[in-house]
Amino acid sequence: MKRFIAWSTSVLLAISALAKAEESSCDVVVYGDSSGAVVAAISAKRQGLSVVLVNPTRFPGGMSASGLGATDFLGRQGTFGGIASEFYTLVAAAYGKKFVRSFEPHVGRQAFEKLIADARLQVDYNELLDRTPGKGVKMNGKRIESITTLSGKTYRGKMFIDATYVGDLMAAAGVSYTVGREPESQYGEDLAGVRRGDTSPRVHYTQRDKDHFIKEVDPYVKPGDPNSGLLPHVFKIDGLTNGQGDRKIQAYNYRVCLTTDPSLRIPIEKPDGYREIDHELLLRNFDAGDTRLPALVEPLEGTGSKVDWNNMHAVGSDHPGANWDYPEASYEKRREIEKAHQTYIRGFLWTLSNHPRVPEAIRKKASAFGLSKDEFTDNGGWPWMIYIREARRMVGDYVMNQQDCEGKRKAPDPVALGSFGMDSHAVQHFVTEKGLANTDGVIWRVPPKPYGISYRSIIPRKGECENLFSPICLSTSHVAHGSIRMEPVFMALSQSAAIAAGMAIGSGSAVQDLDYPALREKLLAAGQIFSPSPWKAPVVPTKPGQP
């Protein structure tokens, strides 16, 4: 009997130890897959706080390590500092330079890995938040007490930072958020809501015909016959009027790294599941006489053979309408949406390279490219992450909108600067009243100068969660998010969130009650920038390959 009791006790102790191993506690828990997630966690660690980065993917750095090599700050490094600047300095140093405009994906990953190693940061990879209501996030009043992942690991913390591109933690914590496009009337934004490409004049877009249809293209399966049905990815919407709001979001794609180097090139094969009709809109656009290369091809630093291949013009590598459910979809459904995008984009690249209806000059150019053997080596050269341009957006006490971007309103509590154009890719292809294909949702307007992003836009509204920051899915309108959604801005916002988290822990206060002047001093001491170096108007790419 004594032996049995001793054995039972040892078993219980072992079970208890195992349970403890599956539960950790620290000052700051960062949950995220973005570049900002890495920066936030490092910033917290540098403050002497205990921190863990819980990463739902298998690699660090988000899109800055997964194909987004052509960083859209267009050389305006004077608008951000801190750890973001350290990252881009490390990237440039890998090429023996002080500054580079674009970089290879593996160099971005290596820079993040060095920052993580130097900080001795704990990163738990492949840990997805359990999104089952009541299971993944445990609340104690208005504060998050812990989060639990699908593997069963529980992370307790004093402060939490949701640095995901989708806002899963924010949503699970019961914070107010929105998805889609506000109507023009909500914030008085003349870029908001539906923006038809056939508007004349097209005041919501200042880059002429780039990213729009320039020829008449028939949208029906049997040309001229509405009864035959619409081509895939084209929608018939009655009464589609500029300024209407909806829950639709701008298109996603994969930012593929392609190369012309024969020793590295993986040929683009016709993918499983390829259907020519999925690319009929592209082919008809060529048939109609639009001979523009439907891609923004930006050279990457290095040997000169690699490029960042992005969407451009009427029908490109974006997949409008296929991502509308993504922000709130289950993990399984998200994987299906990602797979559909991969099939579409692989098929798009194969079609450009091989189909006889594609102009010969474009076929010749496209067929010279292939995936690169030395990028994403565990994934056949294909990027790990889909480019989530927009998902959930928190609704806080300060919603950044077009008025902020245009300098008509000024946030009194800035924690980072925005400067990129108010930019949205296509939201959908639709049929006009004339029975032609066109595009809705494409906007572009450059702010007159850099503008401050409010501290209140990265925290929940007062009365909601008191120990959470959301610097990626922050409180913005659809229009303002299009300007703010740049990787260096996400990094700057995330560092500010971590510094604020440290202050809140020190004072024992809710994130909504922090003393902003004191926070500002700490941000400036950490190298954050609120007064940029002399402003230079950006060079807007209008041709493939133009820097």
Phi, psi and omega in degrees: 000317179298320179298320180296318180296316179298316179298316180298319180296317181295322178296315180297321178295320179295317178297317179298318179296319178297319179298318179296325180295334180270004180228132179229158181224137179205177181292311186233128173250119176256122176248116182179157180243009187260172171299323179298330179297316178298313182297317180299315183293319178295319179299317178297317181297320181293341177275002182084013180272152171279136188209149172227139174258113179262109189251120181286353177252184183256012182213159180266152167102358176056220184293337178288353173238005185232039170114342180276068182280331178273086186289129188274048166256359173049043175084004184270064181291344180288359181261000177209154179222218174059213184292330176302316178295323177299318180300310182291333174292319177297319178299312180297320181298330178297338178255008180072028182232168176269337181207136171227147181279322184219151187216160180285147183304319184293333178289321175299316180297316181298324178295317177296318181297324177293316178300318180294315181295317180297326180276352186053048185274136174278123176236123175258109184272161176057038178245102181266134178303133172288110185268009175296126182308129178084356183251315187282332181232120178258121181259147171236095188068237181261018181237143172285129178266319180199162171235151181232137181262171182297336179284351180099359179284138179244134181239115176264147180202166175272324178227148180232141177235118175271102180248036175272160176282349185247343178077034182295318180292316178305312182295318182293337179276002176081020181280145179293136178207172178221165174223133175108200187251126174290152172291157180305325185289338188296314180238010180067041183255121180277005172253358190282160172068205179301137175220098185288139179287342180268011175293139178221119359284156183269075187288344180276004182214125188247019178245037176058234186261005177304136177070016178231161173289136177242357179231162178279121184236128181282131185262000188266150181304312172258111186312130178083359184240096179301332181290344180281352181092169183267152173298156176304144175071020174238137187238144174258115185231111180287140175069028181289111187234139178306137177096350178290143175268160175197181180258022181268152183235160181293158189293151171258164165204184169255135175272091186279139175264114182248157180222153174255001182287116182302330182283344181248341192290124170259113184303145176279114180264158174296123185284156171301138181087005180296133174229125182300327183295335177295342182243014181294325178297319176299313183294321179293327176297319175294315180303325182286348176112007176275102185259017177288142173293119185278059181198144169261108186254107185249121180299142177257151177299154179128230183284343182093359182265347186258150178223157168264113184264116184237169179292148171198149173071197195296312182225104183235215183276354170293156182232071187301136176090343183275353187244005188300329182274351191302314186306321185248010181287159173294165177301319181296316180294323177299319179297322178297317180295319178297317179297320179297321177294318180297316178299316181297313185288320174300318178294322176299313181294320178295318180299314179302326185275339193230337190284133183295341178278352175278133179309141186304320182297322179287319177302317182296317181292313184294321184290347177285345184260153172207170174295158185257128183298332184263012173241139179050052189297337178268007183223027176065024180087358182268139182302147180288327193238135172289149182276100181274092183287336185196140177216235173289154171225126179299152173244101182255192179288340176232112178260111176298132180217189185302328180297323177293313182299325183268004177077012179276346175220143184232119178294128181281355186229058185291145176234359176189172178245143168250155180204344184290162179299148171290109198227129170224134171285178182302142174262324180196154166265138183221168178262126179283171177296340177272001179080030181242157176281140174209179186240140175242142169109347183283120177229156175196123172205129185273130175301148181294335177196167178301150184226154180279143178255122189295140172303321182293347178278350179251007177233155177296160178296155181300135183100348176256203187305130189261358182223039182228140172239146177225081185278350180260306175269058187282176184279098180215161167282167176304319183294310182293325178301326179298335177270322187281338192287031179269145184304313179296330177290318176301320179295315180297316179297322182290322176295319178297322178298317181293321178294319176296323178299318177298319178296318182294323177294316181297323183266348183071019185262164172289154182298335180284347186251012181294149176279109185297315179305320178292320177297317181301318180298319179293322179295316179296320179296333179272003177093008176291152187240129175239349176235100187289162172295167186313131186284134173236133180300137183289152171273117185270122179297128177238348180231147176304130177090349179288133181290000000 
